[in-house]
Amino acid sequence: MPTDADNKRQAARDVIDILEDISKILNTNLNRTELSLCVSLIENGVNPDALAAVIKDLRKEAATVNRGQ
């Protein structure tokens, strides 16, 4: 019989599965680990808009660095 902890882990996996599907539809290029980290940050009080802005800035910076190589 599954414990409460097992049920919570399964629920978390289900949420990440759904977020991964949405991420693919929206072409965010975020993998499961990155999505999990984003969820964790947001659950711990990080502003979602600020997080999205940081991700966009990091991607722009990475693209600039990659073009320079």
mmCIF file of the N, C-alpha and C atoms, coordinates in Angstrom:
data_MODEL
# 
_entry.id   MODEL 
# 
loop_
_atom_site.group_PDB 
_atom_site.id 
_atom_site.type_symbol 
_atom_site.label_atom_id 
_atom_site.label_alt_id 
_atom_site.label_comp_id 
_atom_site.label_asym_id 
_atom_site.label_entity_id 
_atom_site.label_seq_id 
_atom_site.pdbx_PDB_ins_code 
_atom_site.Cartn_x 
_atom_site.Cartn_y 
_atom_site.Cartn_z 
_atom_site.occupancy 
_atom_site.B_iso_or_equiv 
_atom_site.pdbx_formal_charge 
_atom_site.auth_seq_id 
_atom_site.auth_comp_id 
_atom_site.auth_asym_id 
_atom_site.auth_atom_id 
_atom_site.pdbx_PDB_model_num 
ATOM 1   N N  . MET A 1 1  ? 0.845  -1.184 0.000   1.00 0.00 ? 1  MET A N  1 
ATOM 2   C CA . MET A 1 1  ? 0.000  0.000  0.000   1.00 0.00 ? 1  MET A CA 1 
ATOM 3   C C  . MET A 1 1  ? 0.893  1.250  0.000   1.00 0.00 ? 1  MET A C  1 
ATOM 4   N N  . PRO A 1 2  ? 0.653  2.163  -0.927  1.00 0.00 ? 2  PRO A N  1 
ATOM 5   C CA . PRO A 1 2  ? 1.486  3.364  -1.013  1.00 0.00 ? 2  PRO A CA 1 
ATOM 6   C C  . PRO A 1 2  ? 1.323  4.267  0.216   1.00 0.00 ? 2  PRO A C  1 
ATOM 7   N N  . THR A 1 3  ? 2.440  4.836  0.638   1.00 0.00 ? 3  THR A N  1 
ATOM 8   C CA . THR A 1 3  ? 2.409  5.764  1.769   1.00 0.00 ? 3  THR A CA 1 
ATOM 9   C C  . THR A 1 3  ? 2.092  7.170  1.274   1.00 0.00 ? 3  THR A C  1 
ATOM 10  N N  . ASP A 1 4  ? 1.894  8.079  2.220   1.00 0.00 ? 4  ASP A N  1 
ATOM 11  C CA . ASP A 1 4  ? 1.651  9.475  1.849   1.00 0.00 ? 4  ASP A CA 1 
ATOM 12  C C  . ASP A 1 4  ? 2.837  10.040 1.076   1.00 0.00 ? 4  ASP A C  1 
ATOM 13  N N  . ALA A 1 5  ? 4.045  9.677  1.497   1.00 0.00 ? 5  ALA A N  1 
ATOM 14  C CA . ALA A 1 5  ? 5.249  10.163 0.809   1.00 0.00 ? 5  ALA A CA 1 
ATOM 15  C C  . ALA A 1 5  ? 5.285  9.654  -0.627  1.00 0.00 ? 5  ALA A C  1 
ATOM 16  N N  . ASP A 1 6  ? 4.911  8.392  -0.826  1.00 0.00 ? 6  ASP A N  1 
ATOM 17  C CA . ASP A 1 6  ? 4.867  7.833  -2.182  1.00 0.00 ? 6  ASP A CA 1 
ATOM 18  C C  . ASP A 1 6  ? 3.834  8.565  -3.037  1.00 0.00 ? 6  ASP A C  1 
ATOM 19  N N  . ASN A 1 7  ? 2.689  8.846  -2.445  1.00 0.00 ? 7  ASN A N  1 
ATOM 20  C CA . ASN A 1 7  ? 1.634  9.564  -3.172  1.00 0.00 ? 7  ASN A CA 1 
ATOM 21  C C  . ASN A 1 7  ? 2.081  10.968 -3.550  1.00 0.00 ? 7  ASN A C  1 
ATOM 22  N N  . LYS A 1 8  ? 2.788  11.641 -2.640  1.00 0.00 ? 8  LYS A N  1 
ATOM 23  C CA . LYS A 1 8  ? 3.283  12.990 -2.927  1.00 0.00 ? 8  LYS A CA 1 
ATOM 24  C C  . LYS A 1 8  ? 4.325  12.965 -4.043  1.00 0.00 ? 8  LYS A C  1 
ATOM 25  N N  . ARG A 1 9  ? 5.220  11.977 -4.003  1.00 0.00 ? 9  ARG A N  1 
ATOM 26  C CA . ARG A 1 9  ? 6.230  11.851 -5.067  1.00 0.00 ? 9  ARG A CA 1 
ATOM 27  C C  . ARG A 1 9  ? 5.573  11.599 -6.415  1.00 0.00 ? 9  ARG A C  1 
ATOM 28  N N  . GLN A 1 10 ? 4.563  10.737 -6.430  1.00 0.00 ? 10 GLN A N  1 
ATOM 29  C CA . GLN A 1 10 ? 3.861  10.452 -7.682  1.00 0.00 ? 10 GLN A CA 1 
ATOM 30  C C  . GLN A 1 10 ? 3.122  11.685 -8.184  1.00 0.00 ? 10 GLN A C  1 
ATOM 31  N N  . ALA A 1 11 ? 2.513  12.427 -7.280  1.00 0.00 ? 11 ALA A N  1 
ATOM 32  C CA . ALA A 1 11 ? 1.818  13.657 -7.673  1.00 0.00 ? 11 ALA A CA 1 
ATOM 33  C C  . ALA A 1 11 ? 2.807  14.665 -8.251  1.00 0.00 ? 11 ALA A C  1 
ATOM 34  N N  . ALA A 1 12 ? 3.986  14.766 -7.639  1.00 0.00 ? 12 ALA A N  1 
ATOM 35  C CA . ALA A 1 12 ? 5.015  15.684 -8.149  1.00 0.00 ? 12 ALA A CA 1 
ATOM 36  C C  . ALA A 1 12 ? 5.466  15.256 -9.540  1.00 0.00 ? 12 ALA A C  1 
ATOM 37  N N  . ARG A 1 13 ? 5.639  13.954 -9.749  1.00 0.00 ? 13 ARG A N  1 
ATOM 38  C CA . ARG A 1 13 ? 6.019  13.451 -11.084 1.00 0.00 ? 13 ARG A CA 1 
ATOM 39  C C  . ARG A 1 13 ? 4.931  13.760 -12.104 1.00 0.00 ? 13 ARG A C  1 
ATOM 40  N N  . ASP A 1 14 ? 3.684  13.596 -11.698 1.00 0.00 ? 14 ASP A N  1 
ATOM 41  C CA . ASP A 1 14 ? 2.565  13.893 -12.601 1.00 0.00 ? 14 ASP A CA 1 
ATOM 42  C C  . ASP A 1 14 ? 2.554  15.367 -12.997 1.00 0.00 ? 14 ASP A C  1 
ATOM 43  N N  . VAL A 1 15 ? 2.816  16.238 -12.027 1.00 0.00 ? 15 VAL A N  1 
ATOM 44  C CA . VAL A 1 15 ? 2.861  17.678 -12.317 1.00 0.00 ? 15 VAL A CA 1 
ATOM 45  C C  . VAL A 1 15 ? 3.979  17.982 -13.302 1.00 0.00 ? 15 VAL A C  1 
ATOM 46  N N  . ILE A 1 16 ? 5.154  17.404 -13.079 1.00 0.00 ? 16 ILE A N  1 
ATOM 47  C CA . ILE A 1 16 ? 6.283  17.651 -13.983 1.00 0.00 ? 16 ILE A CA 1 
ATOM 48  C C  . ILE A 1 16 ? 5.983  17.081 -15.364 1.00 0.00 ? 16 ILE A C  1 
ATOM 49  N N  . ASP A 1 17 ? 5.308  15.936 -15.435 1.00 0.00 ? 17 ASP A N  1 
ATOM 50  C CA . ASP A 1 17 ? 4.904  15.381 -16.738 1.00 0.00 ? 17 ASP A CA 1 
ATOM 51  C C  . ASP A 1 17 ? 4.027  16.375 -17.498 1.00 0.00 ? 17 ASP A C  1 
ATOM 52  N N  . ILE A 1 18 ? 3.062  16.948 -16.801 1.00 0.00 ? 18 ILE A N  1 
ATOM 53  C CA . ILE A 1 18 ? 2.159  17.918 -17.437 1.00 0.00 ? 18 ILE A CA 1 
ATOM 54  C C  . ILE A 1 18 ? 2.922  19.167 -17.850 1.00 0.00 ? 18 ILE A C  1 
ATOM 55  N N  . LEU A 1 19 ? 3.779  19.657 -16.953 1.00 0.00 ? 19 LEU A N  1 
ATOM 56  C CA . LEU A 1 19 ? 4.575  20.847 -17.286 1.00 0.00 ? 19 LEU A CA 1 
ATOM 57  C C  . LEU A 1 19 ? 5.511  20.585 -18.465 1.00 0.00 ? 19 LEU A C  1 
ATOM 58  N N  . GLU A 1 20 ? 6.053  19.372 -18.537 1.00 0.00 ? 20 GLU A N  1 
ATOM 59  C CA . GLU A 1 20 ? 6.918  19.022 -19.664 1.00 0.00 ? 20 GLU A CA 1 
ATOM 60  C C  . GLU A 1 20 ? 6.126  19.046 -20.972 1.00 0.00 ? 20 GLU A C  1 
ATOM 61  N N  . ASP A 1 21 ? 4.913  18.525 -20.947 1.00 0.00 ? 21 ASP A N  1 
ATOM 62  C CA . ASP A 1 21 ? 4.060  18.563 -22.143 1.00 0.00 ? 21 ASP A CA 1 
ATOM 63  C C  . ASP A 1 21 ? 3.771  20.003 -22.561 1.00 0.00 ? 21 ASP A C  1 
ATOM 64  N N  . ILE A 1 22 ? 3.429  20.838 -21.590 1.00 0.00 ? 22 ILE A N  1 
ATOM 65  C CA . ILE A 1 22 ? 3.165  22.251 -21.884 1.00 0.00 ? 22 ILE A CA 1 
ATOM 66  C C  . ILE A 1 22 ? 4.427  22.920 -22.412 1.00 0.00 ? 22 ILE A C  1 
ATOM 67  N N  . SER A 1 23 ? 5.553  22.605 -21.802 1.00 0.00 ? 23 SER A N  1 
ATOM 68  C CA . SER A 1 23 ? 6.835  23.177 -22.221 1.00 0.00 ? 23 SER A CA 1 
ATOM 69  C C  . SER A 1 23 ? 7.151  22.832 -23.672 1.00 0.00 ? 23 SER A C  1 
ATOM 70  N N  . LYS A 1 24 ? 6.862  21.596 -24.059 1.00 0.00 ? 24 LYS A N  1 
ATOM 71  C CA . LYS A 1 24 ? 7.102  21.180 -25.449 1.00 0.00 ? 24 LYS A CA 1 
ATOM 72  C C  . LYS A 1 24 ? 6.168  21.917 -26.407 1.00 0.00 ? 24 LYS A C  1 
ATOM 73  N N  . ILE A 1 25 ? 4.906  22.052 -26.016 1.00 0.00 ? 25 ILE A N  1 
ATOM 74  C CA . ILE A 1 25 ? 3.942  22.762 -26.865 1.00 0.00 ? 25 ILE A CA 1 
ATOM 75  C C  . ILE A 1 25 ? 4.369  24.209 -27.065 1.00 0.00 ? 25 ILE A C  1 
ATOM 76  N N  . LEU A 1 26 ? 4.867  24.832 -25.994 1.00 0.00 ? 26 LEU A N  1 
ATOM 77  C CA . LEU A 1 26 ? 5.281  26.234 -26.051 1.00 0.00 ? 26 LEU A CA 1 
ATOM 78  C C  . LEU A 1 26 ? 6.714  26.415 -26.544 1.00 0.00 ? 26 LEU A C  1 
ATOM 79  N N  . ASN A 1 27 ? 7.394  25.289 -26.804 1.00 0.00 ? 27 ASN A N  1 
ATOM 80  C CA . ASN A 1 27 ? 8.763  25.316 -27.320 1.00 0.00 ? 27 ASN A CA 1 
ATOM 81  C C  . ASN A 1 27 ? 9.698  26.121 -26.408 1.00 0.00 ? 27 ASN A C  1 
ATOM 82  N N  . THR A 1 28 ? 9.653  25.832 -25.104 1.00 0.00 ? 28 THR A N  1 
ATOM 83  C CA . THR A 1 28 ? 10.492 26.547 -24.145 1.00 0.00 ? 28 THR A CA 1 
ATOM 84  C C  . THR A 1 28 ? 11.907 25.987 -24.068 1.00 0.00 ? 28 THR A C  1 
ATOM 85  N N  . ASN A 1 29 ? 12.092 24.775 -24.548 1.00 0.00 ? 29 ASN A N  1 
ATOM 86  C CA . ASN A 1 29 ? 13.392 24.099 -24.482 1.00 0.00 ? 29 ASN A CA 1 
ATOM 87  C C  . ASN A 1 29 ? 13.871 23.889 -23.053 1.00 0.00 ? 29 ASN A C  1 
ATOM 88  N N  . LEU A 1 30 ? 12.946 23.748 -22.117 1.00 0.00 ? 30 LEU A N  1 
ATOM 89  C CA . LEU A 1 30 ? 13.296 23.416 -20.738 1.00 0.00 ? 30 LEU A CA 1 
ATOM 90  C C  . LEU A 1 30 ? 13.108 21.918 -20.541 1.00 0.00 ? 30 LEU A C  1 
ATOM 91  N N  . ASN A 1 31 ? 14.136 21.264 -19.984 1.00 0.00 ? 31 ASN A N  1 
ATOM 92  C CA . ASN A 1 31 ? 14.015 19.831 -19.731 1.00 0.00 ? 31 ASN A CA 1 
ATOM 93  C C  . ASN A 1 31 ? 13.369 19.595 -18.361 1.00 0.00 ? 31 ASN A C  1 
ATOM 94  N N  . ARG A 1 32 ? 13.169 18.340 -18.021 1.00 0.00 ? 32 ARG A N  1 
ATOM 95  C CA . ARG A 1 32 ? 12.475 18.002 -16.769 1.00 0.00 ? 32 ARG A CA 1 
ATOM 96  C C  . ARG A 1 32 ? 13.206 18.558 -15.552 1.00 0.00 ? 32 ARG A C  1 
ATOM 97  N N  . THR A 1 33 ? 14.517 18.464 -15.558 1.00 0.00 ? 33 THR A N  1 
ATOM 98  C CA . THR A 1 33 ? 15.298 18.966 -14.431 1.00 0.00 ? 33 THR A CA 1 
ATOM 99  C C  . THR A 1 33 ? 15.135 20.472 -14.295 1.00 0.00 ? 33 THR A C  1 
ATOM 100 N N  . GLU A 1 34 ? 15.227 21.172 -15.411 1.00 0.00 ? 34 GLU A N  1 
ATOM 101 C CA . GLU A 1 34 ? 15.075 22.629 -15.394 1.00 0.00 ? 34 GLU A CA 1 
ATOM 102 C C  . GLU A 1 34 ? 13.669 23.028 -14.956 1.00 0.00 ? 34 GLU A C  1 
ATOM 103 N N  . LEU A 1 35 ? 12.674 22.305 -15.428 1.00 0.00 ? 35 LEU A N  1 
ATOM 104 C CA . LEU A 1 35 ? 11.299 22.580 -15.002 1.00 0.00 ? 35 LEU A CA 1 
ATOM 105 C C  . LEU A 1 35 ? 11.136 22.352 -13.499 1.00 0.00 ? 35 LEU A C  1 
ATOM 106 N N  . SER A 1 36 ? 11.721 21.268 -13.008 1.00 0.00 ? 36 SER A N  1 
ATOM 107 C CA . SER A 1 36 ? 11.644 20.975 -11.575 1.00 0.00 ? 36 SER A CA 1 
ATOM 108 C C  . SER A 1 36 ? 12.300 22.075 -10.753 1.00 0.00 ? 36 SER A C  1 
ATOM 109 N N  . LEU A 1 37 ? 13.450 22.554 -11.233 1.00 0.00 ? 37 LEU A N  1 
ATOM 110 C CA . LEU A 1 37 ? 14.134 23.639 -10.529 1.00 0.00 ? 37 LEU A CA 1 
ATOM 111 C C  . LEU A 1 37 ? 13.297 24.914 -10.537 1.00 0.00 ? 37 LEU A C  1 
ATOM 112 N N  . CYS A 1 38 ? 12.684 25.216 -11.661 1.00 0.00 ? 38 CYS A N  1 
ATOM 113 C CA . CYS A 1 38 ? 11.823 26.401 -11.752 1.00 0.00 ? 38 CYS A CA 1 
ATOM 114 C C  . CYS A 1 38 ? 10.647 26.292 -10.792 1.00 0.00 ? 38 CYS A C  1 
ATOM 115 N N  . VAL A 1 39 ? 10.018 25.137 -10.743 1.00 0.00 ? 39 VAL A N  1 
ATOM 116 C CA . VAL A 1 39 ? 8.890  24.930 -9.830  1.00 0.00 ? 39 VAL A CA 1 
ATOM 117 C C  . VAL A 1 39 ? 9.354  25.116 -8.389  1.00 0.00 ? 39 VAL A C  1 
ATOM 118 N N  . SER A 1 40 ? 10.493 24.531 -8.059  1.00 0.00 ? 40 SER A N  1 
ATOM 119 C CA . SER A 1 40 ? 11.028 24.650 -6.704  1.00 0.00 ? 40 SER A CA 1 
ATOM 120 C C  . SER A 1 40 ? 11.315 26.104 -6.341  1.00 0.00 ? 40 SER A C  1 
ATOM 121 N N  . LEU A 1 41 ? 11.930 26.830 -7.263  1.00 0.00 ? 41 LEU A N  1 
ATOM 122 C CA . LEU A 1 41 ? 12.222 28.244 -7.008  1.00 0.00 ? 41 LEU A CA 1 
ATOM 123 C C  . LEU A 1 41 ? 10.937 29.041 -6.785  1.00 0.00 ? 41 LEU A C  1 
ATOM 124 N N  . ILE A 1 42 ? 9.948  28.797 -7.626  1.00 0.00 ? 42 ILE A N  1 
ATOM 125 C CA . ILE A 1 42 ? 8.675  29.519 -7.503  1.00 0.00 ? 42 ILE A CA 1 
ATOM 126 C C  . ILE A 1 42 ? 7.973  29.154 -6.194  1.00 0.00 ? 42 ILE A C  1 
ATOM 127 N N  . GLU A 1 43 ? 8.004  27.866 -5.832  1.00 0.00 ? 43 GLU A N  1 
ATOM 128 C CA . GLU A 1 43 ? 7.395  27.442 -4.568  1.00 0.00 ? 43 GLU A CA 1 
ATOM 129 C C  . GLU A 1 43 ? 8.083  28.087 -3.369  1.00 0.00 ? 43 GLU A C  1 
ATOM 130 N N  . ASN A 1 44 ? 9.363  28.448 -3.542  1.00 0.00 ? 44 ASN A N  1 
ATOM 131 C CA . ASN A 1 44 ? 10.123 29.068 -2.455  1.00 0.00 ? 44 ASN A CA 1 
ATOM 132 C C  . ASN A 1 44 ? 10.135 30.588 -2.533  1.00 0.00 ? 44 ASN A C  1 
ATOM 133 N N  . GLY A 1 45 ? 9.236  31.152 -3.335  1.00 0.00 ? 45 GLY A N  1 
ATOM 134 C CA . GLY A 1 45 ? 9.026  32.584 -3.301  1.00 0.00 ? 45 GLY A CA 1 
ATOM 135 C C  . GLY A 1 45 ? 9.622  33.407 -4.418  1.00 0.00 ? 45 GLY A C  1 
ATOM 136 N N  . VAL A 1 46 ? 10.307 32.775 -5.370  1.00 0.00 ? 46 VAL A N  1 
ATOM 137 C CA . VAL A 1 46 ? 10.871 33.533 -6.487  1.00 0.00 ? 46 VAL A CA 1 
ATOM 138 C C  . VAL A 1 46 ? 9.731  34.008 -7.385  1.00 0.00 ? 46 VAL A C  1 
ATOM 139 N N  . ASN A 1 47 ? 9.819  35.246 -7.808  1.00 0.00 ? 47 ASN A N  1 
ATOM 140 C CA . ASN A 1 47 ? 8.812  35.822 -8.697  1.00 0.00 ? 47 ASN A CA 1 
ATOM 141 C C  . ASN A 1 47 ? 8.902  35.131 -10.063 1.00 0.00 ? 47 ASN A C  1 
ATOM 142 N N  . PRO A 1 48 ? 7.809  34.533 -10.551 1.00 0.00 ? 48 PRO A N  1 
ATOM 143 C CA . PRO A 1 48 ? 7.842  33.823 -11.837 1.00 0.00 ? 48 PRO A CA 1 
ATOM 144 C C  . PRO A 1 48 ? 8.243  34.708 -13.016 1.00 0.00 ? 48 PRO A C  1 
ATOM 145 N N  . ASP A 1 49 ? 7.794  35.967 -13.006 1.00 0.00 ? 49 ASP A N  1 
ATOM 146 C CA . ASP A 1 49 ? 8.162  36.877 -14.097 1.00 0.00 ? 49 ASP A CA 1 
ATOM 147 C C  . ASP A 1 49 ? 9.656  37.175 -14.075 1.00 0.00 ? 49 ASP A C  1 
ATOM 148 N N  . ALA A 1 50 ? 10.200 37.361 -12.882 1.00 0.00 ? 50 ALA A N  1 
ATOM 149 C CA . ALA A 1 50 ? 11.634 37.615 -12.757 1.00 0.00 ? 50 ALA A CA 1 
ATOM 150 C C  . ALA A 1 50 ? 12.429 36.384 -13.186 1.00 0.00 ? 50 ALA A C  1 
ATOM 151 N N  . LEU A 1 51 ? 11.962 35.210 -12.821 1.00 0.00 ? 51 LEU A N  1 
ATOM 152 C CA . LEU A 1 51 ? 12.633 33.973 -13.214 1.00 0.00 ? 51 LEU A CA 1 
ATOM 153 C C  . LEU A 1 51 ? 12.633 33.821 -14.730 1.00 0.00 ? 51 LEU A C  1 
ATOM 154 N N  . ALA A 1 52 ? 11.504 34.089 -15.354 1.00 0.00 ? 52 ALA A N  1 
ATOM 155 C CA . ALA A 1 52 ? 11.421 34.011 -16.820 1.00 0.00 ? 52 ALA A CA 1 
ATOM 156 C C  . ALA A 1 52 ? 12.379 34.999 -17.463 1.00 0.00 ? 52 ALA A C  1 
ATOM 157 N N  . ALA A 1 53 ? 12.479 36.201 -16.905 1.00 0.00 ? 53 ALA A N  1 
ATOM 158 C CA . ALA A 1 53 ? 13.389 37.212 -17.455 1.00 0.00 ? 53 ALA A CA 1 
ATOM 159 C C  . ALA A 1 53 ? 14.839 36.761 -17.337 1.00 0.00 ? 53 ALA A C  1 
ATOM 160 N N  . VAL A 1 54 ? 15.194 36.159 -16.214 1.00 0.00 ? 54 VAL A N  1 
ATOM 161 C CA . VAL A 1 54 ? 16.563 35.669 -16.026 1.00 0.00 ? 54 VAL A CA 1 
ATOM 162 C C  . VAL A 1 54 ? 16.868 34.555 -17.018 1.00 0.00 ? 54 VAL A C  1 
ATOM 163 N N  . ILE A 1 55 ? 15.934 33.646 -17.213 1.00 0.00 ? 55 ILE A N  1 
ATOM 164 C CA . ILE A 1 55 ? 16.141 32.549 -18.162 1.00 0.00 ? 55 ILE A CA 1 
ATOM 165 C C  . ILE A 1 55 ? 16.347 33.106 -19.568 1.00 0.00 ? 55 ILE A C  1 
ATOM 166 N N  . LYS A 1 56 ? 15.530 34.070 -19.959 1.00 0.00 ? 56 LYS A N  1 
ATOM 167 C CA . LYS A 1 56 ? 15.682 34.691 -21.282 1.00 0.00 ? 56 LYS A CA 1 
ATOM 168 C C  . LYS A 1 56 ? 17.038 35.362 -21.413 1.00 0.00 ? 56 LYS A C  1 
ATOM 169 N N  . ASP A 1 57 ? 17.455 36.099 -20.373 1.00 0.00 ? 57 ASP A N  1 
ATOM 170 C CA . ASP A 1 57 ? 18.751 36.781 -20.410 1.00 0.00 ? 57 ASP A CA 1 
ATOM 171 C C  . ASP A 1 57 ? 19.899 35.786 -20.510 1.00 0.00 ? 57 ASP A C  1 
ATOM 172 N N  . LEU A 1 58 ? 19.816 34.703 -19.754 1.00 0.00 ? 58 LEU A N  1 
ATOM 173 C CA . LEU A 1 58 ? 20.869 33.685 -19.807 1.00 0.00 ? 58 LEU A CA 1 
ATOM 174 C C  . LEU A 1 58 ? 20.946 33.035 -21.186 1.00 0.00 ? 58 LEU A C  1 
ATOM 175 N N  . ARG A 1 59 ? 19.805 32.804 -21.793 1.00 0.00 ? 59 ARG A N  1 
ATOM 176 C CA . ARG A 1 59 ? 19.799 32.219 -23.141 1.00 0.00 ? 59 ARG A CA 1 
ATOM 177 C C  . ARG A 1 59 ? 20.405 33.176 -24.155 1.00 0.00 ? 59 ARG A C  1 
ATOM 178 N N  . LYS A 1 60 ? 20.086 34.466 -24.044 1.00 0.00 ? 60 LYS A N  1 
ATOM 179 C CA . LYS A 1 60 ? 20.672 35.454 -24.954 1.00 0.00 ? 60 LYS A CA 1 
ATOM 180 C C  . LYS A 1 60 ? 22.179 35.507 -24.777 1.00 0.00 ? 60 LYS A C  1 
ATOM 181 N N  . GLU A 1 61 ? 22.626 35.500 -23.528 1.00 0.00 ? 61 GLU A N  1 
ATOM 182 C CA . GLU A 1 61 ? 24.062 35.542 -23.241 1.00 0.00 ? 61 GLU A CA 1 
ATOM 183 C C  . GLU A 1 61 ? 24.756 34.296 -23.788 1.00 0.00 ? 61 GLU A C  1 
ATOM 184 N N  . ALA A 1 62 ? 24.146 33.136 -23.601 1.00 0.00 ? 62 ALA A N  1 
ATOM 185 C CA . ALA A 1 62 ? 24.724 31.891 -24.113 1.00 0.00 ? 62 ALA A CA 1 
ATOM 186 C C  . ALA A 1 62 ? 24.796 31.915 -25.631 1.00 0.00 ? 62 ALA A C  1 
ATOM 187 N N  . ALA A 1 63 ? 23.767 32.447 -26.280 1.00 0.00 ? 63 ALA A N  1 
ATOM 188 C CA . ALA A 1 63 ? 23.773 32.533 -27.743 1.00 0.00 ? 63 ALA A CA 1 
ATOM 189 C C  . ALA A 1 63 ? 24.884 33.459 -28.215 1.00 0.00 ? 63 ALA A C  1 
ATOM 190 N N  . THR A 1 64 ? 25.088 34.558 -27.506 1.00 0.00 ? 64 THR A N  1 
ATOM 191 C CA . THR A 1 64 ? 26.152 35.496 -27.859 1.00 0.00 ? 64 THR A CA 1 
ATOM 192 C C  . THR A 1 64 ? 27.516 34.841 -27.711 1.00 0.00 ? 64 THR A C  1 
ATOM 193 N N  . VAL A 1 65 ? 27.708 34.126 -26.628 1.00 0.00 ? 65 VAL A N  1 
ATOM 194 C CA . VAL A 1 65 ? 28.982 33.437 -26.389 1.00 0.00 ? 65 VAL A CA 1 
ATOM 195 C C  . VAL A 1 65 ? 29.207 32.372 -27.451 1.00 0.00 ? 65 VAL A C  1 
ATOM 196 N N  . ASN A 1 66 ? 28.170 31.614 -27.779 1.00 0.00 ? 66 ASN A N  1 
ATOM 197 C CA . ASN A 1 66 ? 28.304 30.554 -28.781 1.00 0.00 ? 66 ASN A CA 1 
ATOM 198 C C  . ASN A 1 66 ? 28.612 31.113 -30.163 1.00 0.00 ? 66 ASN A C  1 
ATOM 199 N N  . ARG A 1 67 ? 28.057 32.274 -30.490 1.00 0.00 ? 67 ARG A N  1 
ATOM 200 C CA . ARG A 1 67 ? 28.344 32.894 -31.786 1.00 0.00 ? 67 ARG A CA 1 
ATOM 201 C C  . ARG A 1 67 ? 29.788 33.366 -31.867 1.00 0.00 ? 67 ARG A C  1 
ATOM 202 N N  . GLY A 1 68 ? 30.359 33.721 -30.731 1.00 0.00 ? 68 GLY A N  1 
ATOM 203 C CA . GLY A 1 68 ? 31.726 34.219 -30.703 1.00 0.00 ? 68 GLY A CA 1 
ATOM 204 C C  . GLY A 1 68 ? 32.775 33.130 -30.798 1.00 0.00 ? 68 GLY A C  1 
ATOM 205 N N  . GLN A 1 69 ? 32.359 31.884 -30.698 1.00 0.00 ? 69 GLN A N  1 
ATOM 206 C CA . GLN A 1 69 ? 33.331 30.777 -30.728 1.00 0.00 ? 69 GLN A CA 1 
ATOM 207 C C  . GLN A 1 69 ? 33.648 30.350 -32.127 1.00 0.00 ? 69 GLN A C  1 
# 
